[in-house]
Amino acid sequence: MVLIDERIEMADTFDHYAAVTDAPDRDRRVFRNKMERVIMEMLDFYKIEEGFEDLARQVARTACHKLVKDMLYEART
């Protein structure tokens, strides 16, 4: 459940995860939203060749869209 525009909604789309602010991680870093946290943790984990950071973020964002849909589909079955 997420709070958006003073309404509580079920987090069933990628936009919900992009709209919700995130809590600090264990390194006390604060991200704008859950989506940014996932992408930045991916960039921490994988070594991205210099100059490809923007492309890596774009690919991760696209993958996140699909993963949220897949997660909800799997939860229903």
mmCIF file of the N, C-alpha and C atoms, coordinates in Angstrom:
data_MODEL
# 
_entry.id   MODEL 
# 
loop_
_atom_site.group_PDB 
_atom_site.id 
_atom_site.type_symbol 
_atom_site.label_atom_id 
_atom_site.label_alt_id 
_atom_site.label_comp_id 
_atom_site.label_asym_id 
_atom_site.label_entity_id 
_atom_site.label_seq_id 
_atom_site.pdbx_PDB_ins_code 
_atom_site.Cartn_x 
_atom_site.Cartn_y 
_atom_site.Cartn_z 
_atom_site.occupancy 
_atom_site.B_iso_or_equiv 
_atom_site.pdbx_formal_charge 
_atom_site.auth_seq_id 
_atom_site.auth_comp_id 
_atom_site.auth_asym_id 
_atom_site.auth_atom_id 
_atom_site.pdbx_PDB_model_num 
ATOM 1   N N  . MET A 1 1  ? 0.838  -1.166  0.000   1.00 0.00 ? 1  MET A N  1 
ATOM 2   C CA . MET A 1 1  ? 0.000  0.000   0.000   1.00 0.00 ? 1  MET A CA 1 
ATOM 3   C C  . MET A 1 1  ? 0.894  1.243   0.000   1.00 0.00 ? 1  MET A C  1 
ATOM 4   N N  . VAL A 1 2  ? 0.493  2.207   -0.782  1.00 0.00 ? 2  VAL A N  1 
ATOM 5   C CA . VAL A 1 2  ? 1.258  3.446   -0.871  1.00 0.00 ? 2  VAL A CA 1 
ATOM 6   C C  . VAL A 1 2  ? 0.325  4.639   -0.719  1.00 0.00 ? 2  VAL A C  1 
ATOM 7   N N  . LEU A 1 3  ? 0.875  5.720   -0.224  1.00 0.00 ? 3  LEU A N  1 
ATOM 8   C CA . LEU A 1 3  ? 0.113  6.951   -0.060  1.00 0.00 ? 3  LEU A CA 1 
ATOM 9   C C  . LEU A 1 3  ? 0.423  7.863   -1.235  1.00 0.00 ? 3  LEU A C  1 
ATOM 10  N N  . ILE A 1 4  ? -0.590 8.118   -2.055  1.00 0.00 ? 4  ILE A N  1 
ATOM 11  C CA . ILE A 1 4  ? -0.439 8.991   -3.219  1.00 0.00 ? 4  ILE A CA 1 
ATOM 12  C C  . ILE A 1 4  ? -1.586 9.988   -3.204  1.00 0.00 ? 4  ILE A C  1 
ATOM 13  N N  . ASP A 1 5  ? -1.234 11.257  -3.263  1.00 0.00 ? 5  ASP A N  1 
ATOM 14  C CA . ASP A 1 5  ? -2.244 12.327  -3.250  1.00 0.00 ? 5  ASP A CA 1 
ATOM 15  C C  . ASP A 1 5  ? -3.226 12.158  -2.096  1.00 0.00 ? 5  ASP A C  1 
ATOM 16  N N  . GLU A 1 6  ? -2.688 11.862  -0.922  1.00 0.00 ? 6  GLU A N  1 
ATOM 17  C CA . GLU A 1 6  ? -3.464 11.704  0.304   1.00 0.00 ? 6  GLU A CA 1 
ATOM 18  C C  . GLU A 1 6  ? -4.468 10.553  0.246   1.00 0.00 ? 6  GLU A C  1 
ATOM 19  N N  . ARG A 1 7  ? -4.241 9.604   -0.671  1.00 0.00 ? 7  ARG A N  1 
ATOM 20  C CA . ARG A 1 7  ? -5.065 8.391   -0.753  1.00 0.00 ? 7  ARG A CA 1 
ATOM 21  C C  . ARG A 1 7  ? -4.150 7.193   -0.607  1.00 0.00 ? 7  ARG A C  1 
ATOM 22  N N  . ILE A 1 8  ? -4.626 6.175   0.058   1.00 0.00 ? 8  ILE A N  1 
ATOM 23  C CA . ILE A 1 8  ? -3.857 4.939   0.169   1.00 0.00 ? 8  ILE A CA 1 
ATOM 24  C C  . ILE A 1 8  ? -4.309 4.013   -0.955  1.00 0.00 ? 8  ILE A C  1 
ATOM 25  N N  . GLU A 1 9  ? -3.344 3.568   -1.753  1.00 0.00 ? 9  GLU A N  1 
ATOM 26  C CA . GLU A 1 9  ? -3.637 2.700   -2.890  1.00 0.00 ? 9  GLU A CA 1 
ATOM 27  C C  . GLU A 1 9  ? -2.742 1.470   -2.837  1.00 0.00 ? 9  GLU A C  1 
ATOM 28  N N  . MET A 1 10 ? -3.205 0.414   -3.457  1.00 0.00 ? 10 MET A N  1 
ATOM 29  C CA . MET A 1 10 ? -2.379 -0.771  -3.586  1.00 0.00 ? 10 MET A CA 1 
ATOM 30  C C  . MET A 1 10 ? -1.274 -0.484  -4.604  1.00 0.00 ? 10 MET A C  1 
ATOM 31  N N  . ALA A 1 11 ? -0.053 -0.855  -4.275  1.00 0.00 ? 11 ALA A N  1 
ATOM 32  C CA . ALA A 1 11 ? 1.079  -0.617  -5.179  1.00 0.00 ? 11 ALA A CA 1 
ATOM 33  C C  . ALA A 1 11 ? 1.069  -1.684  -6.266  1.00 0.00 ? 11 ALA A C  1 
ATOM 34  N N  . ASP A 1 12 ? 0.312  -1.420  -7.321  1.00 0.00 ? 12 ASP A N  1 
ATOM 35  C CA . ASP A 1 12 ? 0.176  -2.433  -8.364  1.00 0.00 ? 12 ASP A CA 1 
ATOM 36  C C  . ASP A 1 12 ? 0.715  -1.990  -9.718  1.00 0.00 ? 12 ASP A C  1 
ATOM 37  N N  . THR A 1 13 ? 1.359  -0.841  -9.761  1.00 0.00 ? 13 THR A N  1 
ATOM 38  C CA . THR A 1 13 ? 1.993  -0.407  -11.003 1.00 0.00 ? 13 THR A CA 1 
ATOM 39  C C  . THR A 1 13 ? 3.385  0.129   -10.696 1.00 0.00 ? 13 THR A C  1 
ATOM 40  N N  . PHE A 1 14 ? 4.171  0.204   -11.722 1.00 0.00 ? 14 PHE A N  1 
ATOM 41  C CA . PHE A 1 14 ? 5.518  0.745   -11.575 1.00 0.00 ? 14 PHE A CA 1 
ATOM 42  C C  . PHE A 1 14 ? 5.472  2.195   -11.104 1.00 0.00 ? 14 PHE A C  1 
ATOM 43  N N  . ASP A 1 15 ? 4.475  2.936   -11.563 1.00 0.00 ? 15 ASP A N  1 
ATOM 44  C CA . ASP A 1 15 ? 4.364  4.346   -11.179 1.00 0.00 ? 15 ASP A CA 1 
ATOM 45  C C  . ASP A 1 15 ? 4.207  4.517   -9.673  1.00 0.00 ? 15 ASP A C  1 
ATOM 46  N N  . HIS A 1 16 ? 3.579  3.542   -9.021  1.00 0.00 ? 16 HIS A N  1 
ATOM 47  C CA . HIS A 1 16 ? 3.461  3.614   -7.567  1.00 0.00 ? 16 HIS A CA 1 
ATOM 48  C C  . HIS A 1 16 ? 4.841  3.561   -6.912  1.00 0.00 ? 16 HIS A C  1 
ATOM 49  N N  . TYR A 1 17 ? 5.684  2.679   -7.395  1.00 0.00 ? 17 TYR A N  1 
ATOM 50  C CA . TYR A 1 17 ? 7.019  2.554   -6.820  1.00 0.00 ? 17 TYR A CA 1 
ATOM 51  C C  . TYR A 1 17 ? 7.878  3.776   -7.127  1.00 0.00 ? 17 TYR A C  1 
ATOM 52  N N  . ALA A 1 18 ? 7.634  4.394   -8.259  1.00 0.00 ? 18 ALA A N  1 
ATOM 53  C CA . ALA A 1 18 ? 8.387  5.597   -8.618  1.00 0.00 ? 18 ALA A CA 1 
ATOM 54  C C  . ALA A 1 18 ? 7.885  6.816   -7.849  1.00 0.00 ? 18 ALA A C  1 
ATOM 55  N N  . ALA A 1 19 ? 6.654  6.776   -7.359  1.00 0.00 ? 19 ALA A N  1 
ATOM 56  C CA . ALA A 1 19 ? 6.065  7.933   -6.685  1.00 0.00 ? 19 ALA A CA 1 
ATOM 57  C C  . ALA A 1 19 ? 6.333  7.956   -5.184  1.00 0.00 ? 19 ALA A C  1 
ATOM 58  N N  . VAL A 1 20 ? 6.670  6.822   -4.612  1.00 0.00 ? 20 VAL A N  1 
ATOM 59  C CA . VAL A 1 20 ? 6.807  6.729   -3.160  1.00 0.00 ? 20 VAL A CA 1 
ATOM 60  C C  . VAL A 1 20 ? 8.234  7.053   -2.729  1.00 0.00 ? 20 VAL A C  1 
ATOM 61  N N  . THR A 1 21 ? 8.353  7.899   -1.715  1.00 0.00 ? 21 THR A N  1 
ATOM 62  C CA . THR A 1 21 ? 9.682  8.209   -1.196  1.00 0.00 ? 21 THR A CA 1 
ATOM 63  C C  . THR A 1 21 ? 10.250 6.989   -0.487  1.00 0.00 ? 21 THR A C  1 
ATOM 64  N N  . ASP A 1 22 ? 11.547 6.934   -0.418  1.00 0.00 ? 22 ASP A N  1 
ATOM 65  C CA . ASP A 1 22 ? 12.232 5.771   0.129   1.00 0.00 ? 22 ASP A CA 1 
ATOM 66  C C  . ASP A 1 22 ? 12.852 6.100   1.477   1.00 0.00 ? 22 ASP A C  1 
ATOM 67  N N  . ALA A 1 23 ? 13.000 5.091   2.297   1.00 0.00 ? 23 ALA A N  1 
ATOM 68  C CA . ALA A 1 23 ? 13.694 5.239   3.577   1.00 0.00 ? 23 ALA A CA 1 
ATOM 69  C C  . ALA A 1 23 ? 15.198 5.108   3.340   1.00 0.00 ? 23 ALA A C  1 
ATOM 70  N N  . PRO A 1 24 ? 16.011 5.631   4.242   1.00 0.00 ? 24 PRO A N  1 
ATOM 71  C CA . PRO A 1 24 ? 17.467 5.491   4.068   1.00 0.00 ? 24 PRO A CA 1 
ATOM 72  C C  . PRO A 1 24 ? 17.881 4.017   4.033   1.00 0.00 ? 24 PRO A C  1 
ATOM 73  N N  . ASP A 1 25 ? 18.899 3.713   3.229   1.00 0.00 ? 25 ASP A N  1 
ATOM 74  C CA . ASP A 1 25 ? 19.401 2.343   3.184   1.00 0.00 ? 25 ASP A CA 1 
ATOM 75  C C  . ASP A 1 25 ? 20.412 2.128   4.306   1.00 0.00 ? 25 ASP A C  1 
ATOM 76  N N  . ARG A 1 26 ? 21.029 0.958   4.328   1.00 0.00 ? 26 ARG A N  1 
ATOM 77  C CA . ARG A 1 26 ? 21.939 0.659   5.445   1.00 0.00 ? 26 ARG A CA 1 
ATOM 78  C C  . ARG A 1 26 ? 23.192 1.524   5.435   1.00 0.00 ? 26 ARG A C  1 
ATOM 79  N N  . ASP A 1 27 ? 23.503 2.134   4.296   1.00 0.00 ? 27 ASP A N  1 
ATOM 80  C CA . ASP A 1 27 ? 24.625 3.080   4.233   1.00 0.00 ? 27 ASP A CA 1 
ATOM 81  C C  . ASP A 1 27 ? 24.163 4.511   4.490   1.00 0.00 ? 27 ASP A C  1 
ATOM 82  N N  . ARG A 1 28 ? 22.908 4.643   4.894   1.00 0.00 ? 28 ARG A N  1 
ATOM 83  C CA . ARG A 1 28 ? 22.272 5.931   5.204   1.00 0.00 ? 28 ARG A CA 1 
ATOM 84  C C  . ARG A 1 28 ? 22.126 6.837   3.981   1.00 0.00 ? 28 ARG A C  1 
ATOM 85  N N  . ARG A 1 29 ? 22.096 6.231   2.793   1.00 0.00 ? 29 ARG A N  1 
ATOM 86  C CA . ARG A 1 29 ? 21.826 7.006   1.581   1.00 0.00 ? 29 ARG A CA 1 
ATOM 87  C C  . ARG A 1 29 ? 20.314 7.142   1.438   1.00 0.00 ? 29 ARG A C  1 
ATOM 88  N N  . VAL A 1 30 ? 19.878 8.295   0.983   1.00 0.00 ? 30 VAL A N  1 
ATOM 89  C CA . VAL A 1 30 ? 18.450 8.536   0.788   1.00 0.00 ? 30 VAL A CA 1 
ATOM 90  C C  . VAL A 1 30 ? 18.214 8.768   -0.701  1.00 0.00 ? 30 VAL A C  1 
ATOM 91  N N  . PHE A 1 31 ? 17.275 8.026   -1.248  1.00 0.00 ? 31 PHE A N  1 
ATOM 92  C CA . PHE A 1 31 ? 16.938 8.148   -2.661  1.00 0.00 ? 31 PHE A CA 1 
ATOM 93  C C  . PHE A 1 31 ? 15.568 8.800   -2.794  1.00 0.00 ? 31 PHE A C  1 
ATOM 94  N N  . ARG A 1 32 ? 15.301 9.350   -3.959  1.00 0.00 ? 32 ARG A N  1 
ATOM 95  C CA . ARG A 1 32 ? 14.015 10.021  -4.182  1.00 0.00 ? 32 ARG A CA 1 
ATOM 96  C C  . ARG A 1 32 ? 12.844 9.053   -4.105  1.00 0.00 ? 32 ARG A C  1 
ATOM 97  N N  . ASN A 1 33 ? 13.055 7.819   -4.580  1.00 0.00 ? 33 ASN A N  1 
ATOM 98  C CA . ASN A 1 33 ? 11.970 6.840   -4.587  1.00 0.00 ? 33 ASN A CA 1 
ATOM 99  C C  . ASN A 1 33 ? 12.545 5.432   -4.660  1.00 0.00 ? 33 ASN A C  1 
ATOM 100 N N  . LYS A 1 34 ? 11.664 4.454   -4.575  1.00 0.00 ? 34 LYS A N  1 
ATOM 101 C CA . LYS A 1 34 ? 12.097 3.050   -4.593  1.00 0.00 ? 34 LYS A CA 1 
ATOM 102 C C  . LYS A 1 34 ? 12.785 2.692   -5.902  1.00 0.00 ? 34 LYS A C  1 
ATOM 103 N N  . MET A 1 35 ? 12.271 3.213   -7.001  1.00 0.00 ? 35 MET A N  1 
ATOM 104 C CA . MET A 1 35 ? 12.853 2.901   -8.299  1.00 0.00 ? 35 MET A CA 1 
ATOM 105 C C  . MET A 1 35 ? 14.305 3.370   -8.365  1.00 0.00 ? 35 MET A C  1 
ATOM 106 N N  . GLU A 1 36 ? 14.565 4.578   -7.912  1.00 0.00 ? 36 GLU A N  1 
ATOM 107 C CA . GLU A 1 36 ? 15.933 5.095   -7.931  1.00 0.00 ? 36 GLU A CA 1 
ATOM 108 C C  . GLU A 1 36 ? 16.841 4.248   -7.046  1.00 0.00 ? 36 GLU A C  1 
ATOM 109 N N  . ARG A 1 37 ? 16.306 3.789   -5.923  1.00 0.00 ? 37 ARG A N  1 
ATOM 110 C CA . ARG A 1 37 ? 17.103 2.944   -5.026  1.00 0.00 ? 37 ARG A CA 1 
ATOM 111 C C  . ARG A 1 37 ? 17.515 1.645   -5.715  1.00 0.00 ? 37 ARG A C  1 
ATOM 112 N N  . VAL A 1 38 ? 16.579 1.005   -6.389  1.00 0.00 ? 38 VAL A N  1 
ATOM 113 C CA . VAL A 1 38 ? 16.881 -0.252  -7.088  1.00 0.00 ? 38 VAL A CA 1 
ATOM 114 C C  . VAL A 1 38 ? 17.948 -0.019  -8.154  1.00 0.00 ? 38 VAL A C  1 
ATOM 115 N N  . ILE A 1 39 ? 17.799 1.044   -8.909  1.00 0.00 ? 39 ILE A N  1 
ATOM 116 C CA . ILE A 1 39 ? 18.754 1.333   -9.982  1.00 0.00 ? 39 ILE A CA 1 
ATOM 117 C C  . ILE A 1 39 ? 20.134 1.645   -9.409  1.00 0.00 ? 39 ILE A C  1 
ATOM 118 N N  . MET A 1 40 ? 20.197 2.448   -8.366  1.00 0.00 ? 40 MET A N  1 
ATOM 119 C CA . MET A 1 40 ? 21.495 2.803   -7.788  1.00 0.00 ? 40 MET A CA 1 
ATOM 120 C C  . MET A 1 40 ? 22.160 1.595   -7.133  1.00 0.00 ? 40 MET A C  1 
ATOM 121 N N  . GLU A 1 41 ? 21.377 0.722   -6.515  1.00 0.00 ? 41 GLU A N  1 
ATOM 122 C CA . GLU A 1 41 ? 21.962 -0.493  -5.947  1.00 0.00 ? 41 GLU A CA 1 
ATOM 123 C C  . GLU A 1 41 ? 22.485 -1.404  -7.052  1.00 0.00 ? 41 GLU A C  1 
ATOM 124 N N  . MET A 1 42 ? 21.804 -1.423  -8.188  1.00 0.00 ? 42 MET A N  1 
ATOM 125 C CA . MET A 1 42 ? 22.297 -2.194  -9.329  1.00 0.00 ? 42 MET A CA 1 
ATOM 126 C C  . MET A 1 42 ? 23.630 -1.626  -9.808  1.00 0.00 ? 42 MET A C  1 
ATOM 127 N N  . LEU A 1 43 ? 23.722 -0.300  -9.870  1.00 0.00 ? 43 LEU A N  1 
ATOM 128 C CA . LEU A 1 43 ? 24.968 0.324   -10.312 1.00 0.00 ? 43 LEU A CA 1 
ATOM 129 C C  . LEU A 1 43 ? 26.090 0.108   -9.299  1.00 0.00 ? 43 LEU A C  1 
ATOM 130 N N  . ASP A 1 44 ? 25.743 -0.044  -8.017  1.00 0.00 ? 44 ASP A N  1 
ATOM 131 C CA . ASP A 1 44 ? 26.750 -0.365  -7.001  1.00 0.00 ? 44 ASP A CA 1 
ATOM 132 C C  . ASP A 1 44 ? 27.255 -1.795  -7.170  1.00 0.00 ? 44 ASP A C  1 
ATOM 133 N N  . PHE A 1 45 ? 26.345 -2.693  -7.506  1.00 0.00 ? 45 PHE A N  1 
ATOM 134 C CA . PHE A 1 45 ? 26.665 -4.117  -7.577  1.00 0.00 ? 45 PHE A CA 1 
ATOM 135 C C  . PHE A 1 45 ? 27.433 -4.470  -8.849  1.00 0.00 ? 45 PHE A C  1 
ATOM 136 N N  . TYR A 1 46 ? 26.994 -3.921  -9.971  1.00 0.00 ? 46 TYR A N  1 
ATOM 137 C CA . TYR A 1 46 ? 27.633 -4.224  -11.254 1.00 0.00 ? 46 TYR A CA 1 
ATOM 138 C C  . TYR A 1 46 ? 28.575 -3.093  -11.642 1.00 0.00 ? 46 TYR A C  1 
ATOM 139 N N  . LYS A 1 47 ? 29.680 -3.458  -12.229 1.00 0.00 ? 47 LYS A N  1 
ATOM 140 C CA . LYS A 1 47 ? 30.617 -2.447  -12.714 1.00 0.00 ? 47 LYS A CA 1 
ATOM 141 C C  . LYS A 1 47 ? 30.163 -2.027  -14.109 1.00 0.00 ? 47 LYS A C  1 
ATOM 142 N N  . ILE A 1 48 ? 29.778 -0.774  -14.222 1.00 0.00 ? 48 ILE A N  1 
ATOM 143 C CA . ILE A 1 48 ? 29.298 -0.234  -15.489 1.00 0.00 ? 48 ILE A CA 1 
ATOM 144 C C  . ILE A 1 48 ? 30.444 0.543   -16.130 1.00 0.00 ? 48 ILE A C  1 
ATOM 145 N N  . GLU A 1 49 ? 30.712 0.236   -17.371 1.00 0.00 ? 49 GLU A N  1 
ATOM 146 C CA . GLU A 1 49 ? 31.793 0.924   -18.073 1.00 0.00 ? 49 GLU A CA 1 
ATOM 147 C C  . GLU A 1 49 ? 31.490 2.416   -18.150 1.00 0.00 ? 49 GLU A C  1 
ATOM 148 N N  . GLU A 1 50 ? 32.509 3.210   -17.948 1.00 0.00 ? 50 GLU A N  1 
ATOM 149 C CA . GLU A 1 50 ? 32.348 4.655   -17.958 1.00 0.00 ? 50 GLU A CA 1 
ATOM 150 C C  . GLU A 1 50 ? 31.705 5.107   -19.268 1.00 0.00 ? 50 GLU A C  1 
ATOM 151 N N  . GLY A 1 51 ? 30.743 5.983   -19.138 1.00 0.00 ? 51 GLY A N  1 
ATOM 152 C CA . GLY A 1 51 ? 30.034 6.485   -20.305 1.00 0.00 ? 51 GLY A CA 1 
ATOM 153 C C  . GLY A 1 51 ? 28.740 5.738   -20.593 1.00 0.00 ? 51 GLY A C  1 
ATOM 154 N N  . PHE A 1 52 ? 28.519 4.615   -19.919 1.00 0.00 ? 52 PHE A N  1 
ATOM 155 C CA . PHE A 1 52 ? 27.318 3.818   -20.151 1.00 0.00 ? 52 PHE A CA 1 
ATOM 156 C C  . PHE A 1 52 ? 26.338 3.878   -18.981 1.00 0.00 ? 52 PHE A C  1 
ATOM 157 N N  . GLU A 1 53 ? 26.582 4.774   -18.021 1.00 0.00 ? 53 GLU A N  1 
ATOM 158 C CA . GLU A 1 53 ? 25.721 4.854   -16.847 1.00 0.00 ? 53 GLU A CA 1 
ATOM 159 C C  . GLU A 1 53 ? 24.281 5.208   -17.213 1.00 0.00 ? 53 GLU A C  1 
ATOM 160 N N  . ASP A 1 54 ? 24.104 6.173   -18.112 1.00 0.00 ? 54 ASP A N  1 
ATOM 161 C CA . ASP A 1 54 ? 22.749 6.573   -18.506 1.00 0.00 ? 54 ASP A CA 1 
ATOM 162 C C  . ASP A 1 54 ? 22.014 5.433   -19.205 1.00 0.00 ? 54 ASP A C  1 
ATOM 163 N N  . LEU A 1 55 ? 22.714 4.722   -20.068 1.00 0.00 ? 55 LEU A N  1 
ATOM 164 C CA . LEU A 1 55 ? 22.105 3.579   -20.744 1.00 0.00 ? 55 LEU A CA 1 
ATOM 165 C C  . LEU A 1 55 ? 21.743 2.494   -19.734 1.00 0.00 ? 55 LEU A C  1 
ATOM 166 N N  . ALA A 1 56 ? 22.617 2.267   -18.763 1.00 0.00 ? 56 ALA A N  1 
ATOM 167 C CA . ALA A 1 56 ? 22.338 1.266   -17.729 1.00 0.00 ? 56 ALA A CA 1 
ATOM 168 C C  . ALA A 1 56 ? 21.098 1.649   -16.931 1.00 0.00 ? 56 ALA A C  1 
ATOM 169 N N  . ARG A 1 57 ? 20.952 2.922   -16.612 1.00 0.00 ? 57 ARG A N  1 
ATOM 170 C CA . ARG A 1 57 ? 19.754 3.382   -15.886 1.00 0.00 ? 57 ARG A CA 1 
ATOM 171 C C  . ARG A 1 57 ? 18.498 3.175   -16.725 1.00 0.00 ? 57 ARG A C  1 
ATOM 172 N N  . GLN A 1 58 ? 18.595 3.465   -18.010 1.00 0.00 ? 58 GLN A N  1 
ATOM 173 C CA . GLN A 1 58 ? 17.442 3.298   -18.903 1.00 0.00 ? 58 GLN A CA 1 
ATOM 174 C C  . GLN A 1 58 ? 17.045 1.825   -19.003 1.00 0.00 ? 58 GLN A C  1 
ATOM 175 N N  . VAL A 1 59 ? 18.027 0.958   -19.148 1.00 0.00 ? 59 VAL A N  1 
ATOM 176 C CA . VAL A 1 59 ? 17.750 -0.478  -19.229 1.00 0.00 ? 59 VAL A CA 1 
ATOM 177 C C  . VAL A 1 59 ? 17.146 -0.970  -17.915 1.00 0.00 ? 59 VAL A C  1 
ATOM 178 N N  . ALA A 1 60 ? 17.692 -0.520  -16.797 1.00 0.00 ? 60 ALA A N  1 
ATOM 179 C CA . ALA A 1 60 ? 17.167 -0.934  -15.492 1.00 0.00 ? 60 ALA A CA 1 
ATOM 180 C C  . ALA A 1 60 ? 15.737 -0.442  -15.304 1.00 0.00 ? 60 ALA A C  1 
ATOM 181 N N  . ARG A 1 61 ? 15.459 0.769   -15.717 1.00 0.00 ? 61 ARG A N  1 
ATOM 182 C CA . ARG A 1 61 ? 14.095 1.314   -15.584 1.00 0.00 ? 61 ARG A CA 1 
ATOM 183 C C  . ARG A 1 61 ? 13.111 0.493   -16.417 1.00 0.00 ? 61 ARG A C  1 
ATOM 184 N N  . THR A 1 62 ? 13.503 0.154   -17.630 1.00 0.00 ? 62 THR A N  1 
ATOM 185 C CA . THR A 1 62 ? 12.651 -0.665  -18.491 1.00 0.00 ? 62 THR A CA 1 
ATOM 186 C C  . THR A 1 62 ? 12.418 -2.038  -17.865 1.00 0.00 ? 62 THR A C  1 
ATOM 187 N N  . ALA A 1 63 ? 13.474 -2.616  -17.322 1.00 0.00 ? 63 ALA A N  1 
ATOM 188 C CA . ALA A 1 63 ? 13.349 -3.927  -16.681 1.00 0.00 ? 63 ALA A CA 1 
ATOM 189 C C  . ALA A 1 63 ? 12.443 -3.846  -15.455 1.00 0.00 ? 63 ALA A C  1 
ATOM 190 N N  . CYS A 1 64 ? 12.539 -2.759  -14.704 1.00 0.00 ? 64 CYS A N  1 
ATOM 191 C CA . CYS A 1 64 ? 11.695 -2.597  -13.514 1.00 0.00 ? 64 CYS A CA 1 
ATOM 192 C C  . CYS A 1 64 ? 10.217 -2.573  -13.883 1.00 0.00 ? 64 CYS A C  1 
ATOM 193 N N  . HIS A 1 65 ? 9.876  -1.912  -14.978 1.00 0.00 ? 65 HIS A N  1 
ATOM 194 C CA . HIS A 1 65 ? 8.479  -1.894  -15.430 1.00 0.00 ? 65 HIS A CA 1 
ATOM 195 C C  . HIS A 1 65 ? 7.971  -3.323  -15.609 1.00 0.00 ? 65 HIS A C  1 
ATOM 196 N N  . LYS A 1 66 ? 8.742  -4.130  -16.307 1.00 0.00 ? 66 LYS A N  1 
ATOM 197 C CA . LYS A 1 66 ? 8.331  -5.508  -16.578 1.00 0.00 ? 66 LYS A CA 1 
ATOM 198 C C  . LYS A 1 66 ? 8.309  -6.345  -15.307 1.00 0.00 ? 66 LYS A C  1 
ATOM 199 N N  . LEU A 1 67 ? 9.289  -6.162  -14.451 1.00 0.00 ? 67 LEU A N  1 
ATOM 200 C CA . LEU A 1 67 ? 9.355  -6.966  -13.233 1.00 0.00 ? 67 LEU A CA 1 
ATOM 201 C C  . LEU A 1 67 ? 8.170  -6.710  -12.302 1.00 0.00 ? 67 LEU A C  1 
ATOM 202 N N  . VAL A 1 68 ? 7.712  -5.473  -12.226 1.00 0.00 ? 68 VAL A N  1 
ATOM 203 C CA . VAL A 1 68 ? 6.545  -5.182  -11.382 1.00 0.00 ? 68 VAL A CA 1 
ATOM 204 C C  . VAL A 1 68 ? 5.320  -5.895  -11.945 1.00 0.00 ? 68 VAL A C  1 
ATOM 205 N N  . LYS A 1 69 ? 5.138  -5.838  -13.259 1.00 0.00 ? 69 LYS A N  1 
ATOM 206 C CA . LYS A 1 69 ? 4.009  -6.547  -13.875 1.00 0.00 ? 69 LYS A CA 1 
ATOM 207 C C  . LYS A 1 69 ? 4.110  -8.046  -13.615 1.00 0.00 ? 69 LYS A C  1 
ATOM 208 N N  . ASP A 1 70 ? 5.300  -8.601  -13.797 1.00 0.00 ? 70 ASP A N  1 
ATOM 209 C CA . ASP A 1 70 ? 5.501  -10.034 -13.576 1.00 0.00 ? 70 ASP A CA 1 
ATOM 210 C C  . ASP A 1 70 ? 5.256  -10.410 -12.118 1.00 0.00 ? 70 ASP A C  1 
ATOM 211 N N  . MET A 1 71 ? 5.715  -9.570  -11.206 1.00 0.00 ? 71 MET A N  1 
ATOM 212 C CA . MET A 1 71 ? 5.554  -9.842  -9.781  1.00 0.00 ? 71 MET A CA 1 
ATOM 213 C C  . MET A 1 71 ? 4.066  -9.921  -9.425  1.00 0.00 ? 71 MET A C  1 
ATOM 214 N N  . LEU A 1 72 ? 3.287  -8.989  -9.938  1.00 0.00 ? 72 LEU A N  1 
ATOM 215 C CA . LEU A 1 72 ? 1.860  -8.988  -9.634  1.00 0.00 ? 72 LEU A CA 1 
ATOM 216 C C  . LEU A 1 72 ? 1.157  -10.178 -10.279 1.00 0.00 ? 72 LEU A C  1 
ATOM 217 N N  . TYR A 1 73 ? 1.574  -10.540 -11.479 1.00 0.00 ? 73 TYR A N  1 
ATOM 218 C CA . TYR A 1 73 ? 0.993  -11.705 -12.139 1.00 0.00 ? 73 TYR A CA 1 
ATOM 219 C C  . TYR A 1 73 ? 1.294  -12.970 -11.338 1.00 0.00 ? 73 TYR A C  1 
ATOM 220 N N  . GLU A 1 74 ? 2.540  -13.117 -10.911 1.00 0.00 ? 74 GLU A N  1 
ATOM 221 C CA . GLU A 1 74 ? 2.931  -14.295 -10.137 1.00 0.00 ? 74 GLU A CA 1 
ATOM 222 C C  . GLU A 1 74 ? 2.195  -14.354 -8.801  1.00 0.00 ? 74 GLU A C  1 
ATOM 223 N N  . ALA A 1 75 ? 1.953  -13.209 -8.201  1.00 0.00 ? 75 ALA A N  1 
ATOM 224 C CA . ALA A 1 75 ? 1.257  -13.178 -6.913  1.00 0.00 ? 75 ALA A CA 1 
ATOM 225 C C  . ALA A 1 75 ? -0.193 -13.626 -7.057  1.00 0.00 ? 75 ALA A C  1 
ATOM 226 N N  . ARG A 1 76 ? -0.778 -13.390 -8.210  1.00 0.00 ? 76 ARG A N  1 
ATOM 227 C CA . ARG A 1 76 ? -2.180 -13.763 -8.426  1.00 0.00 ? 76 ARG A CA 1 
ATOM 228 C C  . ARG A 1 76 ? -2.354 -15.244 -8.714  1.00 0.00 ? 76 ARG A C  1 
ATOM 229 N N  . THR A 1 77 ? -1.313 -15.901 -9.197  1.00 0.00 ? 77 THR A N  1 
ATOM 230 C CA . THR A 1 77 ? -1.451 -17.321 -9.552  1.00 0.00 ? 77 THR A CA 1 
ATOM 231 C C  . THR A 1 77 ? -1.108 -18.230 -8.412  1.00 0.00 ? 77 THR A C  1 
# 
